[in-house]
Amino acid sequence: MKIEVLGPGCPNCKRLEQDVSNALAELKIEAEVVKVTDIKKFSDYGILMTPGLVINGKVYSSGKIPVMATLKRWMEEESKK
């Protein structure tokens, strides 16, 4: 599974990246987590507000930090595909 956290490095982007790492650890799921700071890549995904979260090429959120339960649910769903 590949998880991309999109953002220029703002506090919310860093928090989302940490939340993703924590959720993966709690779920004991292995994934490649990539921090994307290239603004051109944001627009490739149609993300206008950061932070953005992309799992396996699918945009799951943009402009907010999802709650931990939601992050875990998304990761569990994607890990089973």
LUMLUM-775818 format. One line per field, with one value per residue (C-alpha): x, y, z; residue in one letter. Coordinates in Angstrom, 3 decimals. Layout:
# LUMLUM-775818
u: [X,...]
v: [Y,...]
w: [Z,...]
type: [A,...]
//
This chain:
# LUMLUM-775818
u: [0.000,1.256,0.106,0.906,0.591,0.426,1.408,4.105,5.219,2.630,1.785,-1.416,0.519,3.055,0.266,-1.476,1.793,2.270,-1.345,-0.868,2.272,0.513,-2.508,-0.315,1.578,-1.625,-3.095,0.204,-0.062,3.023,2.867,5.100,4.420,5.532,5.550,4.706,5.634,5.504,2.557,2.235,1.532,-1.264,-3.062,-2.550,-4.783,-7.171,-6.186,-6.608,-6.259,-3.702,-3.135,-4.149,-4.249,-3.932,-4.007,-3.122,-3.690,-7.152,-7.778,-9.320,-9.176,-8.195,-7.986,-8.510,-7.107,-9.386,-10.084,-8.024,-10.949,-11.574,-7.897,-7.781,-10.937,-9.565,-6.248,-7.900,-10.128,-7.200,-4.963,-7.544,-7.638]
v: [0.000,3.465,6.484,10.006,13.013,16.145,19.502,22.164,21.374,23.287,22.174,20.419,18.532,17.355,16.335,14.304,12.574,11.692,10.503,8.257,6.743,6.219,4.589,2.229,1.237,0.607,-1.467,-3.276,-2.533,-1.951,0.823,3.155,6.665,9.460,13.172,15.122,18.812,19.462,21.796,20.457,16.996,18.451,19.663,16.278,14.863,17.825,18.895,22.632,22.737,20.918,18.650,16.024,12.279,9.816,6.060,3.763,6.603,7.531,10.899,10.349,13.839,17.396,20.513,18.783,16.239,13.203,11.769,8.721,6.270,7.382,7.086,3.564,2.523,3.811,2.040,-1.234,-1.061,-0.337,-2.984,-5.665,-4.806]
w: [0.000,-0.847,1.155,0.027,2.329,0.203,1.637,1.674,5.223,7.247,10.811,9.655,6.990,9.550,11.924,9.224,8.391,12.071,12.392,9.356,10.907,14.241,12.596,10.591,13.737,15.702,12.863,12.253,8.543,6.432,3.868,1.949,3.256,0.942,1.760,-1.404,-1.410,-5.175,-5.823,-9.387,-7.953,-5.781,-8.900,-10.596,-7.873,-7.950,-4.447,-3.959,-0.171,1.938,3.655,1.161,1.679,-1.191,-0.623,-3.523,-5.987,-4.663,-2.981,0.436,1.912,1.151,3.302,6.654,9.048,9.242,12.690,13.648,13.375,9.798,8.870,10.262,8.414,5.101,5.638,6.579,3.493,1.177,2.727,1.866,-1.836]
type: [M,K,I,E,V,L,G,P,G,C,P,N,C,K,R,L,E,Q,D,V,S,N,A,L,A,E,L,K,I,E,A,E,V,V,K,V,T,D,I,K,K,F,S,D,Y,G,I,L,M,T,P,G,L,V,I,N,G,K,V,Y,S,S,G,K,I,P,V,M,A,T,L,K,R,W,M,E,E,E,S,K,K]
//
